[in-house]
Amino acid sequence: MNYTLVCTGCGCRYGSDYDRQICDSCDGILDVVYSGAVRIGRPSRFWDMEGVFPDSNYRHLDVGWTRLSKSTEFDNLLLKYEFDNPTGSFKDRGSVVEIAKAKEFGYHEVTCASTGNMAYSVAYYSKIYGIRSVIFISRDANRDKIRNIRSTNNSRIVRVDGDFTDAQAAAIRYSDRTGSFLTGDYCYRKEGQKSMAYEIMHSSRGIDDIIVPIGNATLFSGFFRGLLEMRKMGRIRDMPRLIGVEAAGCAPIADALDESRDARYVRPRTDADAIAVGMPTFWRQAVEAIRATGGKVVRVTDAEMRKEQRDFYISNGLVVELGGIASLAAFRKLGADRGRRTVAILSGKNV
């Protein structure tokens, strides 16, 4: 769909031919603003939602439309199996949009910072589109994820002495220096990731809550964007509560809400690497979504996630990474809300 880009910081506007995802004026993050009413039919696969994505020459790869399965333990809980995606995480939804745009703009190299899942996804789809990738990743990143990135035989991995926030700064510097297309938790990825809201709301009725793991809050803010679009086109009347989940050892948004202040950087102290982001890019949009839907943020400990991970494997024979199982740990913690019909996003598997 036709669109412009608007800076969320200074308000500068750019046409769809602007080939960056950061504002030239203030280095702020950009948002996609469509030029007309967003309209699609009733989707039954991921690419039926192409009409709510920015215009591009997309390759209709097999992605998204993952299982929405009933919990075997709780009658009011549905589980969204995002590890069904080709690289094993929800990141593929954003990568198929973001890398298509990089190809459209004529780039031969992309760069990104990642805790692992996004890097693998970017490397995977970059190879399909014939584009090189340079990945900045922290030195203590998960070995299995690094192995997956290397398996694409298409990426150069740069280890950063620090966490995701340090890696992100390094990726931005590299992009500025070399002209590589900066990918990651930016506007085009968010547009692809909002598709999950469409899938859930078209697949099941009467959803009261959606529990979403928060790292950089791109998926969380994308959910809100998708729900707003669906309400505007008359597909839903009431929006479900959006409930975020952060690791107790890295909870910058929960801290900000508790203390009624802006988010501040937190040095991650958690083994849930997928959500170990000390300063989420989209924290403001996440707070807006929480307040608009009557939601909240729940902290879960590494011990709670490990127990959930172990029990889920025993019950279902499926491996989900700590950050991916965080939503299920949060649901269990919200004992008073179990009467509400809930969807928990199992965001990735890490194998």
N, C-alpha and C positions, 0 to 999 in steps of 0.2 A: 504494500500500500504506500502511496505517496506520503512523504514526511519531511519535516525539518528537524534540526537538532537545536536544543535550547540548553544553555548552561544553567545548572541548578545553583551556581554561585552568584554570577554577575548578571545573568539574564541575556547574554549575547546569543544571537540566533545564527544558525548556519544552514545552508542548503544541503540536500541529500548527497551532493557531490563533495562535501567536506570529508576528507579521508582520514580523520583522526577521531579518537574517542575522548579527548581531553581538550578543554577550551584553550584556544590560542591566547586569549586575553588574560585569564586569571588562573589557568591550570585546573579549573574546576571540572567536575564530572558533568557529562551531558546526558540529556534525556531525549528520547524520541517523542516527537509530537506529530500526530497524523493530521493530514490536511482535510480529511472528511470523516464521516461517521464510519466506525469500524463495523463491518458486517461479514458474517460467514454463515454457512448452512450448519446443520447439525453434524458435528464431526464424528467419524468412526475410525480415524487414523490420524497420525501426527500432521501429515501434509494437508489434510482437510482444513487446517488452521493457518495455512499460508497467507490467507487474506488479512490476518492480524499481525503479520510480520512486516518489517520494512522491505520495500521492493528490492529484489535482487534475482539473479539467475541461479536459483537453488537447484542442487542435485537432490532428487527425492530419495535419499538414503534411508535405510531402515533404522528408525530411531523413535523414541517416545512410545506413547500408547502402551505403557507398562501395566502390569496386572494391578488390580485393586481387589485385594483378597480379604475375606472375612477372617478375623482373628479366631483361632481355635480356643482362646482362653476367655475373651470378653465378648459378650453379645453385641455391645454397642460400639465396637472398634473395627475399623477397616484399615488395612495396611497397604500402602502404595509402594510396590516393589521397584524402586528406581534402579536397583542393580540389574534389572533386565536389559538395560541399555547396553550397546555394543562394548563400551569400555568399562562397564560395571558401575556407573554412577550417573546421577542426574545432569552432570556437566555437559553431556552430549547434546542436550536440548539447546544449550546456548552456543556450543561450538559450531553446529551446523549452520547457524545464522551468522555468527561472527567470522568464521573462516570464508564463507561465501562472499561476505562483504570485502574481506581482504583481497580475495581473488578478483572481484569486480573492480576494485580500485587499482589493480595492476601490481600488487606487491608480490615479491618473490621470497620474502622472509617475514615471519611473525615472531614476536617475543612475548613471553608472559612470565609472571611470578606465580608460584603455586605451592600448596602443601602436598601436592601429588596428584589428586584426581583430575583437576583441571589441566595440568601439564600433560598427562597421558591423553586426555581427550583432545587437546589442542594439537598434540603431535600426531595423533591418529587421523584427524580430519585434515590437517595440513598436508599429510602425505597423500591422501586421496585427491586433494586439489592441486597437488604438485608444487607445494610451497615448503620451504625450509622452516624450521622452528628452532628458536634459542630459548631455553628454559632456565629460569633462575629459581633455585630451590634451596632451602636452608640445609645446613650441614647435617642436622640430625633428622632429616626426612626419612620416612619409612623406606626400607630397602626394597620391599616388594613393589612399591610404586615407582621407584627409580628403575627397577628391572623392567617394568611395563613400558615406561617411557623409552628406554633403550631398545626395546623389542620392535619399535616402529622403524628403526634404522634410518631415522629422518631428523633427529634432534641433536643439538649440542647442549649438554647440561652444564650449567655454571653453578657451583656450590657456593652459597653465601654464608658467611660467619654471622648468623643471626636467625631471627624468626621470619614469618611471612612478611611482616611490615618492612623489614630490612630488604628482603628479596624483591618486594614490590618497588621500593625506591631504586634498587639496582636495575630492574627491568625498565623503569621509566628513563633512567639516565642512558641506558643502552639504546633505547628507542630514539631518544633525542639526538644522540651522537651518530647513529648509523642510518636513521630513517626507516628502521624496521617497523612494521605495523604492530602497535601495542594492543595485545589482546588481554583478556582477563575479566575481572569483575567490573564491566563497563556497560554502556547502554545497549549494544547489540546482543550481548549475552543475556541481559535481563529480558529482552523481548522474546528470546527463544524459551527461556525458563518459565515465563508466565503461562506457557502452554499447559503446565501441570494443573493449574487452576481450572482451565477449560475442561481438561480430561475428567477431573474429579467431579465437577459440578454437572457434567453431562452424563456421567456414568452412574451416579447415585443421587437419590433425593433425600432431603431432610438432614443435611449435614450441619451440625451445630458448631463444631470446632475442627480446625486443621492445625496439627502440631508440626512445626517445621524447624529443623536444626538451623542454627545461625552461626555462620563463619563471617563472611564479608557482608552478609545480609542481602545479597543480590537476589537469591531465590525468594527470600521473605518479602522483599519489596516487589518482586515480580509477581508473586501471588496476589498481592493487593492490587497491582495494576490490572491483572487479568480479571479479578472480581469486579473492579470498577467498570471495566469494559463490558463485562457480561450484564451487569445491572443496567448500564446505559442502553444496551441493545434489547433489554427486556427479557433476557434469559433467566435471570434470577431477580427476586424481589429483595430478600434480606441476605446480607453477607454473613458468613460464618465468622466466629471469632478466630483471629489468627494468634496462635500461641507459639512463641519462639522458645528455643531450647539452647542454652549456652552451657559450656562446661563450667563447673564451680571454680576451676582454676584459671578461667579466662572468660569473664562475663562483663565486658565493658558496657553493653547496652542495659543489662539488668542493674548494674551499678548506677548508671546514669538515671534510670527511672526511679530507683530507690531514693536517690539523693536530689531529684528534680534539677538536674544540671545537664550540660552537654557531655557527650561521651569523651573519655580520656583514654590514652593509650595504657594498656595493661600488658605486662610481660607474661606470655602464656605459660601456665604451669599445669599442663594436662597431656596425657598420652593420646587424647582424641585429636589427632593431627588435622583431620578434615575441618574441625571447627576451632582450631587454635589460631585465631586471628585477633591480635591485640587492639587494632583500631579499624573496625569495619567501615568500608568505603560508603556503604549505603545505610549508615546508622540513623541518619535523620529520617529517611524514608521509612525505615523499620519502625521507628517511634511513631511516626504519623499513622502507619498501618495499625499498630497496636491500639492507639487511642481511638482511631476511627471505628474499629471493629469491637471495642471493649475487650481486647486481648490482654496478654501479659507475657512475661518472660520467666521461664522456669530454669533454675540452676540444677544440674545433675552432677554428681561426683563421678570420678573415674571408676570407683568401686561399684557404683550403681549401674554404670554402663557395662562394665565387665560381667556382672551377674546377669544382666539382661541379654548380653551377647551369648553367654554360655547356655542359658536356659532356652533361648531362641534356637540355637543350633541343635540342642537335644530334642526339642519339640518338633522342629521343622526340617532339620538336616541342611540348613542354609547358613552360610557365614555372612555376617554383616559387620562392618567395621565399627569401632566405638562411636565415632561421630554419626554414623548412619543409624545406629540403634538408639541414639540419644532421645529421639521422640517417643520411643516405647517406654524408656525409663521415665520420661516426663509424664506420660499418661498414667503410669502406675503411681507416681508421686501425687498426681491430682485426684486422689481418691474421692473427694467430695464431688467431682465432676463426672463420675462414671455413668450417670444417667443420661449424659449428653451423647448424641451420635457423633463419633469422632473419627477423623482420618489421621493416622500417623505416617509421616513420610520416612521410609527407610532409604536413605539417600545414596548409599554406596556399599560395596562389599570388600574392596581392598585386596582382592586376589584375582 
